[in-house]
Structure formats: C-alpha cells, structure tokens
Amino acid sequence: MQHIYPLKQRKLSFLLLTFLMIAFQGLQGQGIRDKINEIKNADPFAISGTVGAGAGVSYNSNHPGSTPFSANIYASINLSFYSFQLPFSFYFANNTTSFSYPQLPTFHLGFMPTWRNWKFHIGHSSMHFSNYTYSGLTFLGLGAEYQGKKFRMGVFGGHLQQASRIKGYDDRSAFQQLADSLLGLNVPEAELPQYRRDAVGFRVGGGNERNFIDFSFLKAKDAIKSLPQVWQDSIAPRDNITLGLSGRFAIKKWFAFTANLGASLYTQDIRDTLAGSLREDEKVDKLLKNTEWLLAVRNNTILRFAGDASMNFMARNFTASLTYRFIQPDYVSLGAANFNQNSHSVGAVINTSLFKGHSNISAVGYFQRDNLNKKQMYTNQVATYSINWNNNIGSHFNLGINYNGIKQDQYDGTYLVPDSLRINQIVHTLSIAPSVNFEKTYAHTINLNFNFVQNKNLNKLSPNGMNVKTMTVGIGYGIDFDAIRLGFDCGYDFSMSSSEYAKYDAHTLNVGLRYKILKKEKTNWTLSYNGSFGYNIQKMEGATNNFSISNSIGSNFSYKNAHTASLYLSLSNFNDREIIGQRIQSTLDCRFTLAYSYAFAARVIKKMTKQEREEHRLARQAHKLQKQQSSTK
C-alpha cells in the first residue's frame, strides 16, 4: 500500500532529527533561545506527583442488590529531565484498572521572530484574518504580518491539516516516527483518514483601532495524492475560496459601527465533473480549465454568504448595543470552525448605572430564527430576554432582582406542522434576593429570597403540553464566631408547586455548622454538618403527606499542602416524595467514604548555582592534586 508521505519529506526529517532534538521540544510561538534558557535553568532530574486511595460503603433501598463496598487507588507521577516531561498515571477502582505512560510525543515547531513592524511565522503558527475566511486554525508553513500606523497586511502559505491514516496502519519504523514527530509531521490516527489540505491566504487593510477596513482572501484545497487510491474512493476531497470584508467606523467615544461579511465558493467533491450547458460553450469551458488552479468548479460547487453587524452607543453611565447576524445554509470556510448555519439572529444589550454606581440595570434580548432557505421540514424560532437590577445601599444592604424569559415557537417548513404537535411555549423565571450583613462583636448575615418559575404551554390543542408553576419564599441567617472558630447558618423555605401530575406544598428547614478544629500556618482541620428537614403536603387525591430528611457530616484535614484526608458520612430518607411530573419511591440512602492523598515534589539532581559549581571545581582540583602527590610519594 502506498505510504502517504513522499520520499523527500522522509529524508528531510532524518537529516534534521539531530538538530531538532537539541533545539526544541514542542515550540509553539517560542524561540530557540527561550527554550535553551529554559533547559539551562531547569534541574537535571526532578520528580513530582500525587498518590492517593479511597474507600466507601453505601446502601440505597432502590438498588439493594448493588455492591456496597467500593475502593480506589491512584497515582500520577511526572519525571522531569531538564524540563522534558514524562508523565505516568495509574488508577484502580472496583476491579477496573487503567494505566497511561508517555507516548511518542507530537511536536509542533513554530518560530515567530519580529523585526520593527514585521512579524514572521515559520513552521506551525496561526493568524486571524476574518471570522468568515480564516480564523485561528494552525497551519504548517510560512507567513508574515506587517502592522503600521495606517496600513497593515498579513500573508501565509502552507498546510492547514496534515494527512492522517487509519488506526493501526503505519509502515514507518520507530525511528522514522520519532523523526517525523520532532518535525511536527507525525501523521495522526483517525477513524477516517483525511487529505493534506494546502492553503494560501492574505489580508490587507488600513486605518487604526477605531476606524479601519480589511479585505481577506483564503484558498484551501485538499491534495488528492496525499492519500492512497484505496481511500480516495470513499473520502471526498474539497476545494474552497472565501472572501472577507471587515470594517469599523467610530464617532469619538460615543458611537461605533462594526461589520463583517464573508462569501464562500465551496466545492464539496473535486472528483465530480461539470456537465450541462456550461461545458457546451467552448469559451466557458476553456475559461474553467484555465482557472482550475484557482477553483475547481464542479456540479456540487455552491456560493454562500454570511455576515454580522453591530452598533454600539457609549455614554458616561450608559451603554447599548444592537447586533445582527445571518449565515446562509451550507456556508463553509475551510479556514474557520463550523458555523451554526441556515439562521439569522438579532440581539440588543442595554446597561446603565445610577446613583454613582450603587444601582445597575442591564437588559438583554436575543431573537433567532432558522430555515432561511425554506428547505427544512420545520421552522424554529426562539426569543430570550432578561432584566437584571442590582442595588447596593450603603455597605450593609444589597438587593438583586432578576427576570428571565424564553419563548419558543414552531412554524411550517417543507412540511405542515400538525396543530396538536406545534411547539408554542413560554418560560418565566423571577427571583428577588435582598440581603443584610453587619458586624457587632460577630459577623451576621440575613438574606431573603423569592423565586417564581412558570413553564406555560400556549398550544391549547397539544395533549402532551405540561404547565408547571413553582413559587418559593425563604429566609436565611448566618453568623461567624471567629473567636471560637465556629460558623452557623440556618434557613427556612416554603414552596408551592403544581402541574398536571402533582400539586403540593413543602416546608423545608436547613441547618449548617462549620467548626475549625485546628487552623495553623501549615495545618488545617475542619468539621462540618449539613441537615435538611422537609414536610411535604400532598394535595392530589389519594396522596399522603410525608417527611424527607437529609443529614451529612464531613471532615477535611490538610498538612503542608501535601497531605490531604477527608471523611464523609450521609444519611437521607425521602418518603414517597413528589416532584413535578415524576413520583419517586420511598428511598433510604446511606454513604460513608474515606479518602487520603499525598502530593510530592522532589529535585533528585538539583541545578547548581555558580558558587556551587566553583566550589565543586575547586574540590575536584584539590582531589586531583592530592592524588598526584600520593602517587609521587
């Protein structure tokens, strides 16, 4: 089977292996000098890692047959040789073992030297031209960027992706694999192989940060011969040209308009042909053949557009923005990540502050609709909106009010949506949370909370629609006794919930205790308790009232940030508890866990200072002189 690498490339990797092993390890945007200094200043040999173990016992009445005991042992160790890392890890849990060890590394070689207003890209690197042409994908090749006061430009050429191979197939020797890896040319494994993708792109623009205009271009094409023939038959090679136009216009500091546009000519399979009336015209046929190097036009070639625009208004205590974005279906740029296609959206954000910043109000609205090409089965529409109001009155009182809404609608597409199945619902969420904190001998905190959630089905013909409404009112109190290292908090919540399947009221009491048994510079030991006691009043016919109880005790110990131990014990009982839309059986749950971990770091061979090296040199000289004198006698 033909190998995916040409012979010249394999020879090149062999010739450069020795140099690269000394010069770099994984250089991405880092110069050789920096890497050499890093190696020079590192310890010759260091070891670090974490080892730990844990054990537990659990019981759940809903799963009485499950194994009650559990245990785990784990270790992660990293060996460092002059900053070269070799990580090992081991994990064992309930008769399941996993072990990882250093693999042949994949290195990325990249240099970005600068000279005056120029930045050069050599090897693996990345740039950003436009959101819709080329944005951030790593390339292997050459590039340059120039940034002047009024003019800027960028250009690159190389591979946007390396050819890959099927898992389990690799006819290279171990030495050749290491050489290719050090060059950043190692072929990755994949479920399906991929072609090598060659690309060239540029960007030119003028202006400053506030006012500018940029034009960008990207040409990317898969190299058919980079895969053996047997794989070419099932994997389509692609071709793409994208053009981008970006700009910004600002008026002083109070207004700015930004826009980004993209156009893509995309051929999904360059093995296809172009038939029909275009080929019958000799002039057109000749033109297409002469421009084959620029774009392989086929029957599956498509032209698509995408873009976004935003307006921003800024004042002393007020900011607002309005944005719009559209992406046509099947818009593809081989130099950018995938897009949420076939949709358009509009959004608005308003933010203002009052009373010298003590009160802040923000409002956000977002509307999205898909099926721009009218070829989807259905059309979906979503509107989200929220208002947040936060107030700080003095240094002791805070009031937060938040509202969120989501409206979902569904319309006909290529198919008619049955009225009984059409999505038409809205969700309202409102929360109000005032809080007071003050200190009088001890630190006190009092907080109130009000929460309301309503999920309402607006389609009256839908038999599957479910209306849910929940309202919760609560109060909480907390105090810290710093003198005796004790913290206490408690709270009470009352909630009313109703749906088509359940209707109940719930009273819940929460209690928490925190005690610092030991708190020193290197040692910390804490003990905590959390309890919840609930009484549920069922209002459905045939349902009975019930209690729910949850208790947990935990303890954490740490010493010198190296030794860590934890103990956890919980006991919970939920009796025939009703949750909206679902009935949970009576459940008794008990858990006990104990865990310990130790983190370590040691320099086995330390890097010597200049003074230590000089003392070591003098000691060697003295030992050598003494040995010579002894032999003379």
C-alpha positions as CSV (number, residue, x, y, z in Angstrom):
1,M,0.0,0.0,0.0
2,Q,1.3,3.4,-1.0
3,H,2.5,5.5,2.0
4,I,1.0,8.9,2.4
5,Y,4.4,10.6,2.8
6,P,6.7,11.4,-0.1
7,L,10.3,10.1,0.0
8,K,11.8,13.6,0.1
9,Q,9.9,14.5,3.2
10,R,11.1,11.4,5.0
11,K,14.7,12.1,4.1
12,L,14.3,15.7,5.3
13,S,13.0,14.5,8.7
14,F,16.0,12.2,9.0
15,L,18.6,15.0,8.3
16,L,17.1,17.4,10.8
17,L,16.4,15.0,13.6
18,T,19.7,15.6,15.5
19,F,19.4,19.4,15.4
20,L,15.7,19.4,16.4
21,M,16.2,17.0,19.4
22,I,18.6,19.6,20.9
23,A,17.0,22.8,19.8
24,F,13.4,22.4,20.7
25,Q,10.6,20.4,22.3
26,G,7.1,21.4,21.3
27,L,8.0,25.0,20.3
28,Q,4.7,26.9,19.6
29,G,5.4,30.6,19.4
30,Q,8.6,30.2,21.4
31,G,12.1,30.9,20.2
32,I,15.0,28.5,20.3
33,R,16.8,30.9,22.7
34,D,14.0,30.8,25.2
35,K,13.8,27.0,25.1
36,I,17.6,26.7,25.6
37,N,17.4,29.0,28.6
38,E,14.5,27.0,30.0
39,I,16.5,23.8,29.7
40,K,19.6,25.6,31.1
41,N,17.8,26.8,34.2
42,A,16.0,23.6,34.9
43,D,17.0,20.9,37.3
44,P,18.7,17.9,35.7
45,F,16.2,15.5,37.2
46,A,13.1,16.1,39.3
47,I,10.1,14.0,40.2
48,S,6.6,15.1,41.2
49,G,3.1,13.6,41.5
50,T,0.2,12.6,43.6
51,V,-0.8,9.3,45.2
52,G,-4.0,8.5,47.0
53,A,-6.6,6.0,48.0
54,G,-10.2,5.9,49.0
55,A,-12.8,3.5,50.3
56,G,-16.5,3.7,50.8
57,V,-19.6,1.9,51.9
58,S,-23.1,2.7,50.5
59,Y,-26.6,1.5,50.6
60,N,-29.6,2.6,48.6
61,S,-33.0,0.9,49.1
62,N,-33.9,1.4,45.4
63,H,-30.8,-0.7,44.5
64,P,-30.5,-3.3,47.2
65,G,-28.5,-5.7,45.1
66,S,-25.7,-3.3,44.2
67,T,-22.2,-3.9,45.7
68,P,-22.0,-1.9,48.9
69,F,-18.2,-1.6,49.1
70,S,-16.0,0.5,46.8
71,A,-12.3,1.3,46.8
72,N,-9.9,3.1,44.6
73,I,-6.1,3.6,44.4
74,Y,-4.5,6.1,42.1
75,A,-1.1,7.6,41.3
76,S,0.2,10.2,38.9
77,I,4.0,10.7,38.6
78,N,5.9,13.0,36.4
79,L,9.6,12.7,35.7
80,S,11.3,15.8,34.5
81,F,14.7,15.7,32.7
82,Y,15.9,19.3,32.0
83,S,12.3,20.4,31.6
84,F,11.4,17.4,29.4
85,Q,8.3,15.8,30.9
86,L,7.5,12.1,31.1
87,P,4.1,11.6,32.8
88,F,2.8,8.3,34.2
89,S,-0.6,7.6,35.8
90,F,-2.3,4.6,37.4
91,Y,-5.9,4.2,38.5
92,F,-7.7,1.2,40.1
93,A,-11.3,1.3,41.2
94,N,-13.6,-1.7,41.8
95,N,-11.6,-4.2,39.8
96,T,-11.1,-1.8,37.0
97,T,-7.5,-0.7,36.2
98,S,-6.2,1.9,33.8
99,F,-2.6,2.9,33.2
100,S,-1.1,5.6,31.0
101,Y,2.5,6.2,30.1
102,P,4.4,8.6,27.8
103,Q,3.8,8.0,24.1
104,L,5.9,9.1,21.2
105,P,5.5,12.9,21.5
106,T,3.9,15.1,18.8
107,F,6.0,18.2,18.5
108,H,4.9,21.5,16.9
109,L,7.8,23.6,15.7
110,G,7.0,27.2,15.3
111,F,9.0,30.4,15.3
112,M,7.7,34.0,15.3
113,P,10.6,36.4,15.0
114,T,9.9,40.1,14.9
115,W,11.7,43.0,13.2
116,R,10.4,46.5,13.6
117,N,6.8,46.4,12.4
118,W,7.1,42.9,11.0
119,K,6.2,39.5,12.5
120,F,7.2,36.4,10.7
121,H,5.7,32.9,11.1
122,I,7.9,29.9,10.4
123,G,6.6,26.4,11.0
124,H,3.5,25.8,13.0
125,S,1.6,29.0,13.7
126,S,-1.8,30.7,13.3
127,M,-3.3,34.1,12.4
128,H,-6.7,35.8,12.3
129,F,-8.0,37.4,9.1
130,S,-11.8,37.3,9.5
131,N,-14.5,35.3,11.2
132,Y,-15.7,34.0,7.9
133,T,-12.5,33.4,6.0
134,Y,-9.5,32.4,8.1
135,S,-9.6,32.5,11.9
136,G,-7.1,30.8,14.2
137,L,-6.6,27.4,12.6
138,T,-3.0,26.1,12.9
139,F,-1.0,26.0,9.7
140,L,2.4,24.5,8.9
141,G,4.3,26.8,6.5
142,L,5.5,30.4,6.2
143,G,3.7,33.7,6.9
144,A,4.4,37.3,7.6
145,E,2.4,40.2,9.2
146,Y,3.0,43.9,9.0
147,Q,1.4,46.5,11.3
148,G,2.0,50.1,10.5
149,K,0.3,53.3,11.7
150,K,-2.2,53.4,8.8
151,F,-1.6,50.2,6.9
152,R,-1.5,46.5,7.8
153,M,-1.2,43.2,6.0
154,G,-0.7,39.5,6.5
155,V,0.0,36.6,4.3
156,F,0.7,32.8,4.8
157,G,1.0,29.6,2.8
158,G,1.2,26.0,3.9
159,H,-0.8,23.1,5.2
160,L,-4.0,23.7,7.2
161,Q,-4.1,20.0,8.1
162,Q,-1.8,17.0,7.7
163,A,-2.9,13.9,6.0
164,S,-3.9,11.2,8.5
165,R,-4.1,7.4,8.5
166,I,-6.4,4.7,9.6
167,K,-5.8,3.5,13.1
168,G,-3.5,0.5,13.3
169,Y,-1.8,1.2,9.9
170,D,1.7,2.7,9.9
171,D,4.6,1.3,7.9
172,R,7.2,3.6,9.2
173,S,10.0,2.5,11.6
174,A,10.0,3.7,15.2
175,F,13.0,5.9,14.4
176,Q,11.2,7.5,11.4
177,Q,8.0,8.0,13.6
178,L,10.1,9.9,16.1
179,A,11.9,11.9,13.4
180,D,8.5,12.9,11.9
181,S,7.2,13.7,15.3
182,L,10.0,16.1,16.1
183,L,9.4,17.9,12.8
184,G,5.7,18.2,13.6
185,L,5.0,16.0,10.6
186,N,3.7,12.9,12.5
187,V,0.6,11.5,10.8
188,P,-2.3,11.4,13.4
189,E,-4.6,8.4,13.8
190,A,-8.2,8.7,12.9
191,E,-11.3,6.6,12.3
192,L,-11.4,8.0,8.8
193,P,-8.2,9.3,7.1
194,Q,-8.1,12.9,5.8
195,Y,-6.3,14.6,3.0
196,R,-3.5,17.0,3.4
197,R,-5.1,20.4,3.0
198,D,-2.9,23.1,1.2
199,A,-3.9,26.7,1.7
200,V,-2.8,30.2,1.0
201,G,-4.3,33.4,2.3
202,F,-3.7,37.1,2.7
203,R,-5.3,40.2,4.4
204,V,-4.7,43.9,3.6
205,G,-6.2,46.8,5.4
206,G,-5.9,50.4,6.5
207,G,-6.8,52.5,9.4
208,N,-6.3,52.4,13.2
209,E,-8.0,50.5,16.0
210,R,-11.1,52.8,15.9
211,N,-11.6,53.2,12.2
212,F,-10.4,50.6,9.7
213,I,-11.3,48.4,6.8
214,D,-9.8,45.0,5.9
215,F,-10.0,42.7,2.9
216,S,-9.1,39.0,3.3
217,F,-8.8,36.0,1.0
218,L,-8.3,32.3,1.5
219,K,-7.7,29.5,-0.9
220,A,-7.8,25.9,0.5
221,K,-7.7,22.7,-1.4
222,D,-7.3,19.0,-0.5
223,A,-4.3,17.3,-2.2
224,I,-5.8,14.1,-3.7
225,K,-2.4,12.3,-4.0
226,S,-1.8,12.7,-0.2
227,L,-4.0,9.6,0.4
228,P,-3.6,6.2,-1.2
229,Q,-6.0,5.3,-4.0
230,V,-8.0,2.9,-1.9
231,W,-9.0,5.7,0.5
232,Q,-9.7,8.3,-2.3
233,D,-12.7,6.3,-3.5
234,S,-14.7,6.8,-0.2
235,I,-13.5,10.2,1.1
236,A,-14.3,13.4,-0.9
237,P,-11.5,15.9,-1.4
238,R,-12.7,19.5,-1.1
239,D,-11.9,22.9,-2.6
240,N,-12.8,26.4,-1.3
241,I,-12.3,30.1,-1.9
242,T,-13.5,32.6,0.7
243,L,-13.5,36.4,0.6
244,G,-14.0,38.6,3.6
245,L,-14.6,42.3,4.2
246,S,-14.4,43.7,7.7
247,G,-14.6,47.3,9.0
248,R,-15.2,49.6,11.9
249,F,-16.4,53.2,11.9
250,A,-16.4,55.2,15.2
251,I,-17.5,58.8,16.1
252,K,-15.4,60.0,19.0
253,K,-16.1,57.8,22.0
254,W,-19.9,57.5,21.9
255,F,-20.7,55.5,18.7
256,A,-19.1,52.6,16.8
257,F,-20.3,50.5,13.9
258,T,-18.6,47.2,13.1
259,A,-19.4,44.8,10.2
260,N,-18.0,41.5,8.9
261,L,-19.0,39.9,5.6
262,G,-18.0,36.7,4.0
263,A,-18.5,35.0,0.6
264,S,-17.6,31.3,0.0
265,L,-17.3,29.3,-3.2
266,Y,-17.2,25.8,-1.9
267,T,-16.7,22.5,-3.9
268,Q,-17.8,19.6,-1.9
269,D,-16.1,17.0,-4.1
270,I,-13.5,17.9,-6.7
271,R,-13.7,14.4,-8.2
272,D,-17.1,15.3,-9.6
273,T,-17.5,16.8,-13.1
274,L,-19.2,19.9,-14.6
275,A,-21.8,18.9,-17.1
276,G,-24.5,20.7,-18.9
277,S,-24.8,23.9,-20.9
278,L,-21.6,25.5,-19.4
279,R,-19.4,22.7,-20.9
280,E,-21.1,23.0,-24.2
281,D,-19.9,26.6,-24.6
282,E,-16.2,26.3,-25.7
283,K,-15.2,29.7,-24.3
284,V,-16.7,29.0,-21.0
285,D,-15.2,25.5,-21.0
286,K,-11.7,26.9,-21.8
287,L,-12.0,29.6,-19.1
288,L,-12.9,27.0,-16.5
289,K,-10.0,24.8,-17.4
290,N,-7.6,27.8,-17.3
291,T,-8.8,28.8,-13.8
292,E,-8.8,25.2,-12.4
293,W,-5.7,26.2,-10.3
294,L,-7.8,28.8,-8.5
295,L,-11.1,26.9,-8.1
296,A,-12.3,23.5,-9.2
297,V,-15.8,24.3,-10.3
298,R,-18.0,21.2,-10.3
299,N,-21.7,20.4,-10.3
300,N,-21.6,20.5,-6.5
301,T,-19.9,23.9,-6.2
302,I,-22.1,26.4,-4.2
303,L,-21.9,30.1,-3.5
304,R,-22.9,31.2,0.0
305,F,-22.8,34.3,2.1
306,A,-22.6,35.2,5.8
307,G,-22.2,38.3,7.9
308,D,-22.8,40.3,11.0
309,A,-23.0,43.9,12.0
310,S,-23.3,45.7,15.3
311,M,-23.8,49.3,16.6
312,N,-22.6,50.4,19.9
313,F,-23.6,53.5,21.8
314,M,-21.5,54.6,24.8
315,A,-22.0,57.4,27.3
316,R,-20.8,58.1,30.8
317,N,-23.2,55.8,32.7
318,F,-24.9,54.2,29.7
319,T,-24.0,51.6,27.1
320,A,-26.2,50.0,24.4
321,S,-25.5,47.6,21.5
322,L,-27.5,46.2,18.6
323,T,-26.3,43.2,16.6
324,Y,-27.5,41.3,13.6
325,R,-26.0,38.1,12.1
326,F,-27.0,35.8,9.3
327,I,-25.4,32.6,7.9
328,Q,-26.8,31.0,4.8
329,P,-27.2,27.2,4.7
330,D,-24.1,25.2,3.8
331,Y,-21.8,28.2,4.3
332,V,-18.4,26.6,4.6
333,S,-14.9,28.1,5.1
334,L,-12.1,25.5,5.3
335,G,-10.1,28.1,7.3
336,A,-12.6,28.6,10.1
337,A,-14.6,26.5,12.6
338,N,-18.1,25.2,11.8
339,F,-20.9,27.7,11.8
340,N,-24.5,27.5,13.1
341,Q,-25.9,27.6,9.6
342,N,-29.2,28.5,8.0
343,S,-30.2,31.0,10.6
344,H,-30.3,34.7,11.4
345,S,-30.5,36.5,14.7
346,V,-30.8,39.9,16.2
347,G,-29.8,41.0,19.7
348,A,-29.8,44.0,21.9
349,V,-28.0,44.8,25.2
350,I,-28.5,47.9,27.4
351,N,-26.6,48.6,30.6
352,T,-26.8,51.7,32.8
353,S,-25.7,52.7,36.3
354,L,-27.4,55.1,38.7
355,F,-26.7,56.8,42.0
356,K,-22.9,56.9,41.5
357,G,-22.7,53.2,40.6
358,H,-24.7,51.9,43.5
359,S,-27.6,50.8,41.2
360,N,-27.0,48.9,38.0
361,I,-29.6,47.8,35.4
362,S,-29.0,45.6,32.4
363,A,-31.4,44.3,29.8
364,V,-30.6,41.6,27.2
365,G,-32.8,40.5,24.3
366,Y,-32.0,37.9,21.7
367,F,-34.1,36.6,18.8
368,Q,-33.2,33.7,16.4
369,R,-35.0,32.1,13.5
370,D,-33.7,29.3,11.2
371,N,-34.8,27.8,7.8
372,L,-33.5,30.7,5.7
373,N,-33.6,28.6,2.6
374,K,-37.2,27.3,3.3
375,K,-36.0,23.7,2.8
376,Q,-36.2,22.5,6.4
377,M,-39.1,20.4,7.5
378,Y,-40.0,22.9,10.2
379,T,-39.1,26.5,11.1
380,N,-38.0,27.1,14.7
381,Q,-38.0,30.5,16.4
382,V,-36.6,31.3,19.9
383,A,-36.6,34.6,21.8
384,T,-34.8,35.0,25.1
385,Y,-34.8,38.1,27.2
386,S,-33.7,39.1,30.7
387,I,-33.5,42.1,33.1
388,N,-31.2,42.3,36.0
389,W,-31.3,45.1,38.6
390,N,-28.6,45.1,41.4
391,N,-28.6,47.7,44.2
392,N,-26.0,48.4,46.9
393,I,-27.5,50.6,49.6
394,G,-24.7,51.6,51.9
395,S,-22.2,48.9,52.9
396,H,-24.6,46.6,54.6
397,F,-27.6,46.1,52.3
398,N,-27.9,44.6,48.8
399,L,-31.0,43.9,46.7
400,G,-30.9,41.9,43.5
401,I,-33.9,41.4,41.1
402,N,-33.6,39.2,38.1
403,Y,-36.1,38.1,35.4
404,N,-35.6,35.7,32.5
405,G,-37.9,34.7,29.8
406,I,-37.8,32.1,26.9
407,K,-40.4,32.0,24.1
408,Q,-40.3,29.1,21.7
409,D,-42.4,28.8,18.5
410,Q,-42.6,26.5,15.6
411,Y,-43.9,27.1,12.1
412,D,-44.4,25.2,8.8
413,G,-41.4,24.4,6.6
414,T,-41.5,22.0,3.7
415,Y,-44.0,20.0,5.8
416,L,-47.1,21.3,7.7
417,V,-46.8,21.0,11.4
418,P,-49.9,19.5,13.0
419,D,-51.6,22.0,15.3
420,S,-51.7,19.4,18.1
421,L,-47.9,19.0,17.9
422,R,-46.8,22.6,17.2
423,I,-44.4,24.0,19.8
424,N,-45.6,27.1,21.4
425,Q,-44.5,27.7,25.0
426,I,-43.0,30.3,27.3
427,V,-41.0,30.1,30.5
428,H,-40.9,32.9,33.1
429,T,-38.3,33.0,35.9
430,L,-38.3,35.7,38.5
431,S,-36.0,36.0,41.6
432,I,-35.8,38.6,44.3
433,A,-32.9,38.4,46.8
434,P,-32.4,41.1,49.5
435,S,-29.6,40.6,52.0
436,V,-28.2,42.4,55.0
437,N,-24.8,42.0,56.6
438,F,-23.5,43.7,59.7
439,E,-20.8,43.1,62.4
440,K,-21.4,43.6,66.1
441,T,-19.0,41.5,68.0
442,Y,-19.7,38.8,65.4
443,A,-20.4,38.9,61.7
444,H,-24.1,38.4,60.9
445,T,-25.8,37.8,57.5
446,I,-29.6,37.8,56.9
447,N,-31.0,37.1,53.5
448,L,-34.5,36.7,52.0
449,N,-35.3,35.0,48.7
450,F,-38.3,34.8,46.4
451,N,-38.4,32.6,43.3
452,F,-41.1,32.1,40.8
453,V,-40.9,29.7,37.8
454,Q,-43.7,29.1,35.3
455,N,-43.5,26.9,32.3
456,K,-46.6,27.5,30.2
457,N,-47.8,25.7,27.2
458,L,-49.6,28.2,24.9
459,N,-50.8,25.5,22.4
460,K,-54.2,24.6,23.8
461,L,-54.5,21.7,21.3
462,S,-51.4,19.9,22.4
463,P,-52.3,16.9,24.7
464,N,-48.6,16.5,25.7
465,G,-48.1,20.0,26.8
466,M,-47.4,20.4,30.6
467,N,-47.9,23.6,32.6
468,V,-45.7,23.8,35.6
469,K,-45.7,26.6,38.3
470,T,-43.5,26.8,41.3
471,M,-43.1,29.6,43.9
472,T,-40.6,29.6,46.8
473,V,-40.2,32.0,49.6
474,G,-37.4,31.7,52.1
475,I,-35.3,33.4,54.8
476,G,-31.7,32.6,55.9
477,Y,-29.4,33.6,58.7
478,G,-25.7,33.1,59.3
479,I,-23.2,34.0,62.0
480,D,-19.5,33.5,62.4
481,F,-18.0,33.2,65.8
482,D,-14.4,33.9,64.9
483,A,-13.1,33.7,68.5
484,I,-14.1,30.0,68.8
485,R,-13.7,29.2,65.1
486,L,-17.4,28.3,64.7
487,G,-19.8,29.2,61.9
488,F,-23.6,28.6,61.9
489,D,-26.3,29.1,59.3
490,C,-29.9,28.2,59.0
491,G,-32.8,28.8,56.7
492,Y,-36.5,28.1,56.1
493,D,-38.1,27.7,52.7
494,F,-41.8,27.4,51.8
495,S,-42.7,26.3,48.2
496,M,-45.9,25.7,46.3
497,S,-45.7,23.6,43.2
498,S,-48.4,22.5,40.8
499,S,-48.6,20.6,37.5
500,E,-50.9,18.2,35.7
501,Y,-49.4,15.4,37.6
502,A,-48.7,16.8,41.1
503,K,-49.7,19.5,43.5
504,Y,-48.1,20.0,46.8
505,D,-46.7,22.4,49.4
506,A,-43.3,21.9,51.0
507,H,-41.8,23.2,54.2
508,T,-38.0,22.9,54.4
509,L,-35.6,23.7,57.3
510,N,-31.9,23.8,56.5
511,V,-29.1,23.8,59.2
512,G,-25.4,24.1,58.8
513,L,-22.4,24.1,61.2
514,R,-18.7,24.7,60.4
515,Y,-16.0,24.2,63.0
516,K,-12.3,24.7,62.5
517,I,-10.8,22.2,64.8
518,L,-7.3,23.3,64.0
519,K,-6.0,26.2,62.0
520,K,-2.3,26.9,61.8
521,E,0.1,28.0,59.2
522,K,0.7,24.5,57.9
523,T,-2.2,22.6,59.3
524,N,-5.9,22.9,58.7
525,W,-8.6,20.6,60.1
526,T,-12.4,21.4,59.7
527,L,-15.6,19.6,60.7
528,S,-18.9,20.4,59.0
529,Y,-22.6,19.3,59.3
530,N,-25.4,20.0,56.9
531,G,-29.0,18.9,57.6
532,S,-32.3,19.3,55.7
533,F,-35.7,18.5,57.1
534,G,-38.8,18.7,54.9
535,Y,-42.5,18.2,55.2
536,N,-44.5,17.7,52.0
537,I,-48.2,18.3,52.0
538,Q,-49.7,16.4,49.1
539,K,-52.9,17.9,47.5
540,M,-53.6,15.2,44.9
541,E,-56.3,12.7,45.5
542,G,-55.0,9.5,47.1
543,A,-51.6,11.0,48.1
544,T,-50.4,11.2,51.7
545,N,-48.2,13.7,53.4
546,N,-44.6,12.7,54.1
547,F,-41.3,13.8,55.6
548,S,-37.9,14.0,53.9
549,I,-34.7,14.1,55.8
550,S,-31.1,14.5,54.7
551,N,-28.0,14.6,57.0
552,S,-24.3,14.7,56.2
553,I,-21.1,15.1,58.3
554,G,-17.8,15.8,56.7
555,S,-14.2,16.4,57.9
556,N,-11.2,17.7,55.9
557,F,-7.6,17.7,57.0
558,S,-4.5,19.1,55.3
559,Y,-0.9,19.4,56.3
560,K,1.8,21.4,54.5
561,N,-0.4,21.3,51.3
562,A,0.9,17.8,50.8
563,H,-1.2,15.5,53.0
564,T,-4.9,15.7,52.5
565,A,-7.6,13.5,54.1
566,S,-11.4,13.6,54.1
567,L,-14.2,11.8,55.8
568,Y,-17.8,11.9,54.7
569,L,-21.0,10.3,56.2
570,S,-24.5,10.9,54.9
571,L,-28.0,9.6,55.8
572,S,-31.0,10.6,53.7
573,N,-34.6,9.4,53.6
574,F,-37.2,10.5,51.0
575,N,-40.6,9.1,51.6
576,D,-42.9,9.0,48.5
577,R,-41.7,12.4,47.6
578,E,-43.5,14.2,44.7
579,I,-41.5,16.1,42.1
580,I,-43.2,17.9,39.2
581,G,-44.2,15.3,36.6
582,Q,-42.4,12.4,38.4
583,R,-43.1,10.2,41.5
584,I,-40.1,9.0,43.4
585,Q,-40.4,5.9,45.6
586,S,-39.5,5.8,49.3
587,T,-35.7,5.9,49.4
588,L,-33.2,5.3,52.1
589,D,-29.7,6.3,51.2
590,C,-26.6,5.8,53.4
591,R,-23.0,6.6,52.4
592,F,-19.6,6.6,54.1
593,T,-16.3,7.5,52.4
594,L,-12.7,7.9,53.5
595,A,-10.0,9.3,51.2
596,Y,-6.3,10.3,51.5
597,S,-3.9,11.8,49.1
598,Y,-0.2,12.8,49.2
599,A,1.3,15.3,46.8
600,F,5.1,15.4,46.5
601,A,7.8,17.2,44.5
602,A,11.5,16.5,44.8
603,R,14.6,17.6,42.9
604,V,16.6,14.4,42.7
605,I,19.5,16.2,41.0
606,K,19.5,19.9,41.7
607,K,20.8,22.6,39.4
608,M,24.0,24.0,40.9
609,T,24.5,27.7,41.3
610,K,27.6,29.5,40.1
611,Q,29.1,29.4,43.6
612,E,28.3,25.7,44.0
613,R,29.9,24.9,40.6
614,E,33.0,26.9,41.6
615,E,33.3,25.0,44.9
616,H,32.8,21.7,43.1
617,R,35.5,22.6,40.6
618,L,38.0,23.6,43.3
619,A,37.2,20.4,45.2
620,R,37.9,18.3,42.1
621,Q,41.2,20.1,41.6
622,A,42.2,19.6,45.2
623,H,41.3,15.9,45.0
624,K,43.3,15.5,41.7
625,L,46.3,17.3,43.3
626,Q,46.2,15.1,46.4
627,K,46.1,12.0,44.2
628,Q,49.1,13.2,42.2
629,Q,51.1,13.8,45.4
630,S,50.2,10.4,46.8
631,S,51.4,8.7,43.6
632,T,54.7,10.7,43.7
633,K,55.5,9.6,47.2
